[in-house]
Amino acid sequence: MRILQQLRKEAIHTIPAVIYFWVAFVLIFFTSGLMCKPSGFRYFTYLSITISALVIGKILIIVNAMPFINLFPQKPLIYNIIWKSIIYNFFIFLFWNIDNILHLYSQSHDWIIAYQFHLAELGTPEFWTCELWLLIVFLIFIVFSELARVMGRDKLRQMIVGY
């Protein structure tokens, strides 16, 4: 019974983050689609976006439970915001690159060709637009999660949406 209560508590705690990241990933998907040629290929689908949002929501809960993530609890919020932004965005950049290389490998079945295509894509405006979107999305998430940590979720909710 206790395990089910813990899982229920985690699921309820995860839902706002999952919804937030799903909306953000849909906006990124839409933006990248606007930059594609009419016959251009897009890597993501709405199903992969939904799965990614679910995975990111769970990963964030796990990472936020680690002791090194709140390195500056007694300092002004900007310290934790910058620290978490660096950590999250480093791992997102790493994950995005690995995912891209694996996707290219599944098409070419050659690691060298996949890596060369990936290096060519690193210089494209589409890639950096998506990276900047992710940076902004995570920065907004971090700012609000830090405010919720310091003020409390109920107080923050009251300030934003009222009763």
Backbone hydrogen bonds in HBPLUS format (Angstrom, degrees):
<---DONOR---> <-ACCEPTOR-->    atom                        ^
c    i                          cat <-CA-CA->   ^        H-A-AA   ^      H-
h    n   atom  resd res      DA  || num        DHA   H-A  angle D-A-AA Bond
n    s   type  num  typ     dist DA aas  dist angle  dist       angle   num
A0005-GLN N   A0001-MET O   3.03 MM   4  6.34 153.0  2.10 149.1 156.6     1
A0006-GLN N   A0002-ARG O   3.01 MM   4  6.25 153.3  2.08 143.4 150.3     2
A0007-LEU N   A0003-ILE O   2.90 MM   4  6.17 159.4  1.94 151.7 157.3     3
A0008-ARG N   A0004-LEU O   2.91 MM   4  6.05 155.1  1.97 144.6 151.6     4
A0009-LYS N   A0005-GLN O   2.94 MM   4  6.12 158.0  1.99 144.8 150.9     5
A0010-GLU N   A0006-GLN O   2.94 MM   4  6.20 159.2  1.99 149.2 154.6     6
A0011-ALA N   A0007-LEU O   2.89 MM   4  6.06 157.5  1.94 146.2 152.8     7
A0012-ILE N   A0008-ARG O   2.96 MM   4  6.19 163.1  1.99 152.7 156.4     8
A0013-HIS N   A0009-LYS O   2.98 MM   4  6.13 151.6  2.06 142.8 151.2     9
A0014-THR N   A0010-GLU O   2.88 MM   4  6.00 134.9  2.08 143.4 155.3    10
A0014-THR N   A0011-ALA O   3.20 MM   3  5.05 129.1  2.47  91.6 104.9    11
A0015-ILE N   A0011-ALA O   3.16 MM   4  6.28 142.0  2.31 148.1 155.8    12
A0018-VAL N   A0014-THR O   2.99 MM   4  6.17 162.8  2.02 161.9 167.4    13
A0019-ILE N   A0015-ILE O   2.99 MM   4  6.16 167.0  2.01 158.2 161.1    14
A0020-TYR N   A0016-PRO O   2.93 MM   4  6.07 162.1  1.96 146.3 151.9    15
A0021-PHE N   A0017-ALA O   2.89 MM   4  6.07 168.9  1.90 153.3 156.0    16
A0022-TRP N   A0018-VAL O   2.84 MM   4  5.94 146.9  1.95 144.8 154.7    17
A0023-VAL N   A0019-ILE O   3.03 MM   4  6.24 167.9  2.05 153.7 155.6    18
A0024-ALA N   A0020-TYR O   2.98 MM   4  6.20 161.2  2.01 148.3 154.3    19
A0025-PHE N   A0021-PHE O   2.82 MM   4  5.87 160.0  1.86 144.1 149.5    20
A0026-VAL N   A0022-TRP O   2.94 MM   4  6.13 150.3  2.03 146.6 154.9    21
A0027-LEU N   A0023-VAL O   3.02 MM   4  6.32 153.9  2.09 146.7 153.5    22
A0028-ILE N   A0024-ALA O   2.96 MM   4  6.29 152.8  2.03 147.0 154.8    23
A0029-PHE N   A0025-PHE O   2.82 MM   4  5.99 159.8  1.86 146.3 152.2    24
A0030-PHE N   A0026-VAL O   2.83 MM   4  6.02 156.9  1.88 148.1 154.4    25
A0031-THR N   A0027-LEU O   2.88 MM   4  6.06 160.5  1.92 146.1 151.6    26
A0032-SER N   A0028-ILE O   2.86 MM   4  6.09 164.6  1.88 154.3 158.2    27
A0033-GLY N   A0029-PHE O   2.94 MM   4  6.09 144.5  2.07 139.9 150.1    28
A0034-LEU N   A0030-PHE O   3.00 MM   4  6.33 142.2  2.15 145.0 154.8    29
A0034-LEU N   A0031-THR O   3.15 MM   3  5.15 123.8  2.48  94.2 108.0    30
A0035-MET N   A0032-SER O   3.21 MM   3  5.19 133.0  2.45  93.0 105.4    31
A0036-CYS N   A0033-GLY O   3.27 MM   3  5.18 144.5  2.40  95.6 105.4    32
A0040-GLY N   A0037-LYS O   2.73 MM   3  4.72 162.1  1.76 114.2 119.3    33
A0049-ILE N   A0045-THR O   2.97 MM   4  6.22 148.8  2.07 147.0 156.3    34
A0050-THR N   A0046-TYR O   2.99 MM   4  6.14 156.6  2.04 142.1 147.7    35
A0051-ILE N   A0047-LEU O   2.97 MM   4  6.24 163.8  2.00 152.7 157.0    36
A0052-SER N   A0048-SER O   2.88 MM   4  5.96 155.2  1.94 139.4 146.9    37
A0053-ALA N   A0049-ILE O   2.92 MM   4  6.15 155.4  1.98 148.2 154.4    38
A0054-LEU N   A0050-THR O   3.05 MM   4  6.33 156.3  2.11 147.7 153.8    39
A0055-VAL N   A0051-ILE O   2.92 MM   4  6.17 161.2  1.96 152.4 157.6    40
A0056-ILE N   A0052-SER O   2.82 MM   4  5.97 167.3  1.84 154.0 157.8    41
A0057-GLY N   A0053-ALA O   2.96 MM   4  6.02 159.0  2.01 143.6 149.5    42
A0058-LYS N   A0054-LEU O   3.17 MM   4  6.41 158.0  2.22 145.4 150.3    43
A0059-ILE N   A0055-VAL O   2.86 MM   4  6.07 163.3  1.89 155.2 160.6    44
A0060-LEU N   A0056-ILE O   2.87 MM   4  5.98 160.2  1.91 152.8 157.4    45
A0061-ILE N   A0057-GLY O   3.34 MM   4  6.55 152.1  2.42 138.5 144.9    46
A0062-ILE N   A0058-LYS O   3.10 MM   4  6.42 157.9  2.15 149.5 155.4    47
A0063-VAL N   A0059-ILE O   2.78 MM   4  6.02 169.1  1.79 159.7 162.6    48
A0064-ASN N   A0060-LEU O   2.83 MM   4  5.84 159.9  1.87 145.4 151.5    49
A0065-ALA N   A0062-ILE O   3.15 MM   3  5.28 139.5  2.32  98.3 109.8    50
A0066-MET N   A0063-VAL O   3.04 MM   3  5.34 155.0  2.10 108.3 116.1    51
A0069-ILE N   A0066-MET O   3.42 MM   3  5.94 159.3  2.47 112.2 117.7    52
A0079-TYR N   A0076-PRO O   3.15 MM   3  6.08 152.1  2.23 127.7 132.1    53
A0081-ILE N   A0077-LEU O   2.94 MM   4  6.14 160.8  1.97 158.6 164.9    54
A0082-ILE N   A0078-ILE O   2.92 MM   4  5.98 166.2  1.94 146.6 149.8    55
A0083-TRP N   A0079-TYR O   2.95 MM   4  6.08 164.7  1.97 148.7 153.7    56
A0084-LYS N   A0080-ASN O   2.83 MM   4  5.85 169.8  1.84 149.0 152.3    57
A0085-SER N   A0081-ILE O   2.91 MM   4  5.95 151.5  2.00 141.2 150.0    58
A0086-ILE N   A0082-ILE O   2.97 MM   4  6.18 158.3  2.02 150.3 155.2    59
A0087-ILE N   A0083-TRP O   3.07 MM   4  6.35 167.5  2.08 151.7 154.9    60
A0088-TYR N   A0084-LYS O   2.81 MM   4  5.85 169.9  1.82 156.5 158.5    61
A0089-ASN N   A0085-SER O   2.94 MM   4  5.77 160.0  1.98 141.4 148.0    62
A0090-PHE N   A0086-ILE O   2.95 MM   4  5.92 147.4  2.06 141.1 149.9    63
A0091-PHE N   A0087-ILE O   3.11 MM   4  6.37 166.5  2.13 154.7 157.4    64
A0092-ILE N   A0088-TYR O   2.82 MM   4  6.05 152.7  1.89 151.2 160.2    65
A0093-PHE N   A0089-ASN O   2.89 MM   4  5.88 160.4  1.93 140.2 145.9    66
A0094-LEU N   A0090-PHE O   2.94 MM   4  6.16 159.0  1.99 146.2 152.4    67
A0095-PHE N   A0091-PHE O   2.78 MM   4  5.90 165.3  1.80 146.7 151.3    68
A0096-TRP N   A0092-ILE O   2.77 MM   4  5.84 164.8  1.79 151.5 156.2    69
A0097-ASN N   A0093-PHE O   3.02 MM   4  6.15 158.7  2.07 145.5 150.9    70
A0098-ILE N   A0094-LEU O   2.97 MM   4  6.20 165.1  1.99 154.1 158.2    71
A0099-ASP N   A0095-PHE O   2.84 MM   4  5.97 165.6  1.86 154.2 158.7    72
A0100-ASN N   A0096-TRP O   2.94 MM   4  6.08 155.2  2.00 143.5 150.5    73
A0101-ILE N   A0097-ASN O   2.92 MM   4  6.15 162.3  1.95 152.0 156.4    74
A0102-LEU N   A0098-ILE O   2.91 MM   4  6.11 163.6  1.93 153.3 157.9    75
A0103-HIS N   A0099-ASP O   2.92 MM   4  6.09 154.6  1.99 145.4 152.8    76
A0104-LEU N   A0100-ASN O   2.91 MM   4  6.16 161.5  1.94 150.9 155.7    77
A0105-TYR N   A0101-ILE O   2.80 MM   4  5.99 149.4  1.89 146.4 155.8    78
A0106-SER N   A0102-LEU O   2.94 MM   4  6.16 149.3  2.03 144.0 151.5    79
A0107-GLN N   A0104-LEU O   3.20 MM   3  5.21 135.8  2.40  94.4 106.3    80
A0108-SER N   A0104-LEU O   2.96 MM   4  6.21 156.3  2.01 149.6 156.2    81
A0109-HIS N   A0105-TYR O   2.66 MM   4  5.00 157.1  1.71 143.3 148.9    82
A0114-ALA N   A0110-ASP O   3.01 MM   4  6.19 162.6  2.04 152.0 157.5    83
A0115-TYR N   A0111-TRP O   2.87 MM   4  6.04 158.1  1.91 149.1 154.9    84
A0116-GLN N   A0112-ILE O   2.93 MM   4  6.14 156.9  1.98 147.7 154.1    85
A0117-PHE N   A0113-ILE O   2.92 MM   4  6.14 163.7  1.94 154.6 158.4    86
A0118-HIS N   A0114-ALA O   2.93 MM   4  6.08 150.7  2.01 141.8 150.7    87
A0119-LEU N   A0115-TYR O   2.88 MM   4  6.16 157.6  1.93 149.3 154.6    88
A0120-ALA N   A0116-GLN O   3.01 MM   4  6.27 150.4  2.10 143.0 151.3    89
A0121-GLU N   A0117-PHE O   2.92 MM   4  6.21 145.1  2.05 143.3 153.0    90
A0121-GLU N   A0118-HIS O   3.04 MM   3  4.99 117.7  2.45  92.8 108.4    91
A0122-LEU N   A0118-HIS O   3.01 MM   4  6.30 131.4  2.25 144.7 157.9    92
A0124-THR N   A0121-GLU O   3.06 MM   3  5.24 166.2  2.08 111.4 115.5    93
A0128-TRP N   A0124-THR O   3.36 MM   4  6.70 169.6  2.37 153.9 155.5    94
A0129-THR N   A0125-PRO O   2.81 MM   4  5.88 145.6  1.93 146.9 156.7    95
A0130-CYS N   A0126-GLU O   3.08 MM   4  6.29 161.5  2.11 147.8 151.7    96
A0131-GLU N   A0127-PHE O   2.98 MM   4  6.28 153.6  2.05 145.3 153.4    97
A0132-LEU N   A0128-TRP O   2.89 MM   4  6.00 157.8  1.94 142.5 148.1    98
A0133-TRP N   A0129-THR O   2.92 MM   4  6.14 156.6  1.98 147.3 154.2    99
A0134-LEU N   A0130-CYS O   2.95 MM   4  6.19 162.1  1.98 148.5 152.9   100
A0135-LEU N   A0131-GLU O   2.91 MM   4  6.17 155.1  1.97 146.8 154.0   101
A0136-ILE N   A0132-LEU O   2.98 MM   4  6.22 162.9  2.01 152.0 155.5   102
A0137-VAL N   A0133-TRP O   2.83 MM   4  6.03 164.6  1.85 157.0 162.0   103
A0138-PHE N   A0134-LEU O   2.92 MM   4  6.02 167.0  1.93 152.2 155.2   104
A0139-LEU N   A0135-LEU O   2.93 MM   4  6.05 149.2  2.03 141.1 150.6   105
A0140-ILE N   A0136-ILE O   2.95 MM   4  6.17 163.4  1.98 154.1 157.1   106
A0141-PHE N   A0137-VAL O   3.06 MM   4  6.27 160.6  2.10 144.0 149.8   107
A0142-ILE N   A0138-PHE O   2.81 MM   4  5.96 160.3  1.85 149.5 154.8   108
A0143-VAL N   A0139-LEU O   2.94 MM   4  6.12 164.0  1.96 151.9 156.0   109
A0144-PHE N   A0140-ILE O   3.11 MM   4  6.33 169.7  2.12 153.2 155.4   110
A0145-SER N   A0141-PHE O   2.86 MM   4  6.03 151.2  1.94 146.7 155.9   111
A0146-GLU N   A0142-ILE O   2.86 MM   4  5.98 154.1  1.93 150.8 157.1   112
A0147-LEU N   A0143-VAL O   2.98 MM   4  6.22 155.9  2.04 145.9 152.9   113
A0148-ALA N   A0144-PHE O   2.92 MM   4  6.06 153.9  1.99 141.0 148.3   114
A0149-ARG N   A0145-SER O   2.89 MM   4  6.05 143.9  2.02 136.6 146.8   115
A0150-VAL N   A0146-GLU O   3.00 MM   4  6.21 158.4  2.05 149.8 154.1   116
A0151-MET N   A0147-LEU O   2.84 MM   4  5.81 168.0  1.85 153.8 157.5   117
A0152-GLY N   A0148-ALA O   2.80 MM   4  4.71 135.3  2.00 117.6 130.1   118
A0156-LEU N   A0152-GLY O   3.08 MM   4  6.29 163.3  2.11 152.8 157.6   119
A0157-ARG N   A0153-ARG O   2.86 MM   4  5.99 162.3  1.89 151.0 156.2   120
A0158-GLN N   A0154-ASP O   2.91 MM   4  6.07 154.6  1.97 144.3 151.6   121
A0159-MET N   A0155-LYS O   2.94 MM   4  6.18 152.4  2.02 144.9 152.3   122
A0160-ILE N   A0156-LEU O   2.99 MM   4  6.21 149.4  2.09 148.7 156.7   123
A0161-VAL N   A0157-ARG O   2.88 MM   4  5.83 164.1  1.91 155.1 158.6   124
A0162-GLY N   A0158-GLN O   2.96 MM   4  4.29 131.6  2.20 113.2 122.1   125
